[in-house]
């Protein structure tokens, strides 16, 4: 398992920070009342913070210098009440925004999850599951602070900076110009820093995604790893991925640290220029102590929000790559989707027709090449042939998991690409080689085939495939809780439960893709009776390597190199002594 397998296989998405932030903030529109209340609170808090230096200046130059202690106490009392209200307002603002932001994250996560469920198999074939998990969990979590601070930091700090500049120039333009003389230096430095910082955080996000994908796959395949004593190799791969993740983070953070240092430097220059100009140029006799203190406070009120905004910008470029990755998936259009003016397919009889079908997964190598056949309702078709010949592809096209490049697939005369996917698959029962079981009870897993199935239907389906007996031997029977992928059950037991899940759906078209691959010979004999019951009055496609399971099929298609080499009943094909005959003789050592 090479580390190169987990290199950055995702393309960098350059959407544009402004566009991404704008799209992210659009989710706030659903909370207009809450945001309006927060903005009112922000306006009050900003007004109080701007008023505080003027109150301080007035208390020194007007009341203290004149010895008006009564007026000073009234002014202090007024300022105390305002600041208590401001502190209370900040608490309320934080509570409201936390509630709004968490609600938005739930909405985005739900939208992303719902959208991913609509994507076709090609999307999942091209991405490790771990990378998809990183989008749904990690990347969305990173958006919380961006959403909150856009309202609680960006707006009040921007207003504060503008108001401070206006007040300072209104009171003394010369002192104001001196205090803000280092601002151009700060702007140039921050502009240069941000150009490279965003790219470094994009790289870090992808390294985190690579690490997440490896860990998920590693633990999913832990039995294989331990069986082949590959722990040392996977440990080395993990070590390299962790190192790449760490190095990318250090590289990004090291550049971000330059933000704070630049602002501190410019803040210091501005403070020195204030006192130098006030004392050496204007003269201390022309600038009162209260004005000096007020301007010193206003300088802090100017540079402190800029520090906050730089931290916010750092946070923005740190997390905006997560938003870009989330929106990149949300903008991915499913290849397999309902066409315009699509109609639901009515209850079907089960006729299936392939009309000169050609299909390729990658667009270059044809897996099926000009395949044509017609299946009558209720007919059982067995698909046999070497691995990779196209058997599974045929049944995947019937269910419209992929779209054909040429020709068409019709069910009861309806082109499957022109009927709704939901109405099509609702009338199909599909059992693949992957007998995946979900966390939950055995009953819930069987009911997954028909969500409104009654307990009686579930038990009947289990009995039909001879799963009922082993289920009842479990401590809690049908209420037995299963872990992910049915941990604790044998491969054959998992297969029987998956079989019962398919049977309970009572489909018109049944697809069994290597459905008995994990069942031992003894269990297979028991299942055969259930299969015969299931196949009655249904169009069925059975993909199987075990020829013993298909001897009662109406027709057998021998498929090789994307074509149907020969077809007929088992007896007819044995008489031909062709490809099927050779396969049969080889399997049974005749």
N, C-alpha and C positions, 0 to 999 in steps of 0.2 A: 504494500500500500504506500505509494510514493506521495511525497508532499506536493509534487507537481499536479497530482489529481485534484488538489484543492486550491490551485492557484486561481487568480481572479478571472473566472470565466464569465463574469457579468460585465457588460459594457458600461462604461461611465456615462451617466445621464446628465447632460448639461441643460437643464431646464431654465436656469436663471433664478437667482435668489429672490429677486423682487416678485417674479411671477409665482414662485413657490410659496412665499410668505403670503402673498395676496390670496392664493387659493386656500391656504391654511386658515387665514383669518375669515374667509367667507363662512366658515362654520359658526362664527360668532353671531351671524345674522339671526339664527334661531333663538337667540337669548337677548333680544333687543331691550326688554324691560330691565333685566339684570345689568346689562352693560350700561344703560342710561343711568341707573342708580349709582353704579361704580364711578362713572364719569362725573356725576354731581359731587360725590364724596371726594374724588381726586381734585376737582376744582376748588372745593373748600379747603382741603389740606394744603394745596399749593399756595392759595391766597394767604393762609395763616403763616406758612413758612416764609413767604416774601414779606409779610408784615412784621415779622419778628425783628429783623435788623433795624427797621425804621422805629420800632418801639424802643429798642436799645439806644439808638441815636438820640431819640427824644428824651428818654429818661436821663441821659448824661448831660446833654447840652441845654435842656430846658428845665428839668425838675431838680436834678442834683446840683447843677451850677447855681441855681436860684434858691436852693434850700427849701423848695416846695415839697416837703416830705409827704404831706397829705395827698397831693396830686400824684406823687410817685407811687404811693401804696395803691391808689385807685387804678393807676396804669398797670401795675404789676398784677393786681387781681384780675383785671380785664384780660391781660396776656395769659394768665394761668388758666382761666376758663376756656379761652380759645385753644390752647395747646392740649388741654384734657380732651376737648371735643375732637381735636385733630387725631390724637392717639386712638380714641374710640373709633373714629372713622376709618383709620388704617386697619384696625382689627376686623371691622365689618367688611371692608373692601377685600381683605385677604380671604375671608370666609366665603364670600360670594364668588370670587374668581376661582377658588379651589373647587367649589361645587360645579361651576360652569365648565372649567377645563376638564375635570374628570368625566363629566357627561359627554363632552365633545370627543374625548379619547374613546369612550365606549362606542360612540356613533361611528368614528373612523374605523375602529377595529371591526365593528359589525359589518360595515360597508366593504372593507377589504376581504373579510372572511367570506361574505356572501358572493363577492365578485370572483374570488378564487374558485369557489365551487362551480361557477359557470364556465371556467376555462377547460379546454379540452386536454386530452391525454398528451398531446405534443408539448404543452406547457410543462407538465410534470415530468415528462421524459427528459427534458433539457435542464432541469434544476434539481439539485439535491433537496430533500425535505427539510434539512437543517437550515438552509438559506431561506426557505419560505417561512419557517418558524421565526427566524430572526426578524423578518419584516413585520409579522403580526404582533410579536411581543416586544422585542428590544427597540426597533425603530420607532414604533408608535409611542412607547413609553418616553422616548427622548423628546417628544413634541410637547409634553406638558408644560415645561418651563417656558418654552417659546411662546405658547399661547397666552399663558398667564402674564409674562413680563411684557408682551407687546402692549397690553392694556395698562398694567400696574407700574411699569417702569418706563417704557418708551414714551407714552403720552405725557405723564406728569413731568418727567425729566426734560423733555423737549420744550414743554411750556415754561418750565422753570428757567431754563437757559435763556429763552427768548425774553422772558419778563425781566430777568436779572440784567441783561444787556441794556434793555430799554431804561430801566430804573437808574443804572449806573451812568449812562450817558445823559440822562435827564438831570441828575444831581451834579455831575462834574465831568464833562467830556474829556478833559485832559487826563484825569486820574483813570477814567474808564479805558481810554486808549492805551495808557501805560500798563494797566492791569491785564489787558487782553492782547498785548503785543506778541506773545508767544503762540497765539492760536494758529497762525499759518504754518508754523513749524510742526505743530501737533497734527494738523490736517494732512500734510504731505506724508509724514511718517506713517500715520494710520492707514492711509490709502495704499502705500507700498506694502505694508504688512498684510493687509487683508487679501491682496491679490494671490499670495501663495498659501495663506492659511486655509482657505476653503478647500483647495486641492488636497492638502495634507489630511484634512479631516475626512474627505471622501475616501482616500486610501485607507485610513484607519477603519472606517465603516466596513469596507470590503474585507479587510483582514479579520475583523470580528465575525463577519458572515462566514468566511472560510473556516474559521475555528469552530463556529457553531455547527456547520455542516459536517465537519469531521467527527466531532464528539457524538452527534446524533447517529451517524452511520456506524461509528465504532461500537457504541453500546447496543445498537440494533443487531449488529453481527458478532456480538461477543462470543457466541458459541463457536462460530467458525474460527475466530481469532484464537481462542483457547485450544480448539481441536488441533490446529496446525502450529501451535506454539509460536504464534506471531506477535506475542506481547511486546517483545523487544523492538520490532520494527514499528509497530503502532506507537510505542512510547517515543521513539525517535521522531516520527512524523509529528506527533503532538508537541514535542519540545520545539521543533522548528516553527510550527504554526504559532505557538505561544510567543516565541521570540519575535516573529514578524509582527504579531499583534502589539507586543510591548514596544518594539522599536518605532512602529508607526505612531503610537500614542505619544511617546517621548518626543518624537520629531514635531508633532503637531502642537503639543503643549509648550515646547521650548520657544516656538515662534509666537504663540499666544502671550507668553510672559512679557514680550516686548511691548505689548499694549500698555500695561500698567507702568512700566518703567518710563515710557515716553511721556505719559500724562503726568507722572510725578515730577519729571524734569521740567516740563512746561509750566506746571503749577508753581513750582519754586521760582522760576524766572519771573512769572507774572506777579508773585508776591513781592519779590525784590524790587521790581520796577515800580510797583505801587508806592512803596515807602521811599524809594529813591526820588521819584517824581514829586511826591507830596512834601518831602522834607528839603531836598536839595534844590529843586527847581521852583516849585510854587512857594515853598517856605512854610514852616510849621505854624506861623501866625495866621496864615490864610486858610488853613485846613484844621477844623476843630477835632478834638479827640474823638467825639462821637462819630464824626464822618469817617475818620480813620478806621474805627472799630466796625462801622457799618460796611465800609468798602471791603475790609478784611473778611467780614462774614459773607458778603456778596461774592467775593472771589471763591470762597469755599463752596458757596451755593452754585457757582458756575462750573468749577472744576469737578466737584463731587458728582453731579449728574453726568458729566462727560465720562468720568470713571465708570459710573453705572452703565452708561450707554456702551462704553467700550467692552465692559464685561458682558453686557447683553449681546453685543455684536459677536464677541468671542463665542458666547453660548449659541448664537444664531448660526454661525458658520460651523460650529461643532455639530449641531443637531439638524441643520437644514438638509444635510446630505441624507439623513434618515427620512425626512419628509419626501425628498426627491425619489428615494427608493420605494417608498410606499405608493406615491402617485404614479411611479413608473409601472407598477403592477396593476394599479387601478385603471390605467390607460391602456393596458394590454387587452386587445380585443380577442375574444374567443374565435378560433377558426371554425369550430362547429357550433352553429347557432341557428335559431329559427329564422327562416327567410321572411321577407315582407309578404304580407297577405297569406301567411301560413294558416293552414286549417288543421284542426284535430282529426286524427285518423279515427274513423268509427270502429266499433267492435269488429275484429278481424276474424276471418276463417282460418288464415294461416298459409296462403299461397305466397311463395317467395320466388322471385325471378331475378337472376343476374343477366343483364343484357350487355354483352361485350365490355365487361368491366376490366379496367386497367388501373392498378394502384401502386404507388410508391411512397415509402415513408420519408425519404430524403429528397425526392424529386429527380433522382438520377437512376437508381436501380429499381426496376419493377419487381415487386413482390408477387403481384398477380398480373398476368398478361393475357388480355382478351378472353376473359372467362365468361362463359354463358351456361346457364342451366335454369330449369324451372322445377319447383317443388310443389306438389299438390298438397292441399290441406290434410293434416293428419299423417303425413308421410314421415318416416324416420330415416334420416340420412347420416351415414357414418363417414367421417373424413379421416383418411389415413394417409401416411406417407412419411418421408424423412423429415427430420427437424429442419425448420426454416423453409419448408416448401410453400407455406401460405395458408395452412389450415386455420390457425387462430385468426389470421387476417380476414378470412371470409366471414367468420362469425362476428368479428368486430365491425365489419361493414354493415351487416344486417342490423346491428344495434345502433348504427351510425355513431360509433366512437371516432370514426374518421370519415372523410369524404373522398369519393373516388375521383381520379383525375380524368378518366374517360368512361363512357357508358353510364349506366344507372342501375340502381338496386330498387326493386319494386316489391311491395307487400300488398297483396290483394289489388294489384293494379296501381297503387299509390306510390309515387316516387318518394323514397324516405327523406329526401332532401327538401321536400315541399310540404311535409306534415310536421306538426309540433313534436319536438323531441320528447316532451313529457308524455304525450298521448301514445307515442310509439313504444317507449320503454316500459310504460305502465302495463303493456300487454305481453311483456317478455319476461322470462325467467332465465337468469344468467348465472351460471356457476363456473368460475374459472379455476385455474390451477392454484391460485392464491386463496386458501380457505381462511380468510381474515375474520377474526372474531373480535368484537369490541368489549371493552370493560363494561360489566353489567351482568345481569342474570342470564341463565341459559334461555329462559322464556323470552326475555327482551331480545336476545340475539336471533332467535327463530322468528319472532314477530317483526324483525326488521324487513323481512320479505313482504309483509303486509301489515302496515302499522295499525290497522283497525281489526286485526285478527282476534277472534275470541280464543279463550283458553282451550276450548274443545278442538278448534281448528289446529292449534299448535300441537296438541297431543296427537291428533290424527296424523299430522304430517310427520311427526317424530316416529310414530309407530310404522308408518309406511316405509321408512328407510331403516327401520330396526335400530333407531337411536333411543327409543323409549326405555328399553330394558337397562341400558347402562346409565341413563339419566336417573332412573328411579333408585339405582344402587348408590348414588351420591347422597351425602348426608341431608341436603336440603332439596333434593330432586330438581325440579324446574326452577326453583328459587336460588339455586347455587350461584354464587357470585364468581364471575370469571375475571381474571386480570387481563391486561392487554395481550392480545393475540392468543387468548385461551390458555395461558400458562397453567400447568398442572394436568392438562389433558393430553392424551396420546395423539399422534398425528391422525390416526384413523378416527378417533372420537371427534376431533375437530372437523374432519371431512364430513362425518355424518351429520353434525350440527349444521354445517354449511349446506348440506344437501337438503335437510329439513327446512331451512330458511328459504331455499329456492322453491321447494314443493308447496309451501304454504301460500305462495303468491298466486298459485293456480293460473299459470300463464297460457296463452294461446300458442306462443312460439317458445320452445325450450332450447336452451343452449347449454350443453355440458362439455366444457373444455378441459379434458383430462380429469374428469370429475371423480374418477376412482383411483387416481394415481397414488394416494396415500393410504389406501385400504388394503389390508392383507387379504390373502386368498380366501380364508374362512369367512371374513366379514363381507367380502365381495359377493360370495354366494348368497348371503342374506339380503344384500342390497339389491341384487338382481330382480327379485320379486317386486320390490318397491319401485325400481326403475320401470319395470314393465307396466305397473299401474300408472305411473306418472306419464309415460309416453302415450298412453291411450288417448285418442281423439285430440292429439296435439301435433303440430309440426315440430319436429325435433332435429337438432343438429348435434351429433355426438363426435367430439374429437377425442381419439383414443389411440394409444400405442398398444394397449392390451387388446388383441383381436378377439379374445374370449368374451369381451363385454359387448361386442357389436354383431354377434352372429344372428340376431333376430332383426337386424336393420332391414328396411325395405330396399335401400340401395346403399352401395358403398362407392364413394368417390376416392380414387387414388390420385393424390395430388403430388406433383413434383415439379420443381423449377417454375412455380407460378401458374401451372396449367393442370387441367384435369386429364391425366394420362389415360385412365380407363374408369368406367362406371358400370354398375349392375348389381344384382343381388349377390350375396355371398356365394351361393351355388354357381351362378353364372360366371363369376370371376374365377372361381376355382377351376371351372371347365376350360376357361381361356388359357390358363397356365401362363398368365402374364406377370406384371409387376406385383399385383396383390398376391398371386399364388406363390411367388418367390418369397415375399414377406411372411406369409403364413407358414410356409415350410421352414423358413429360418427360425421363426419364433417358437414353433412347436417341435423343432428338431426332427422333422419327419424325414 
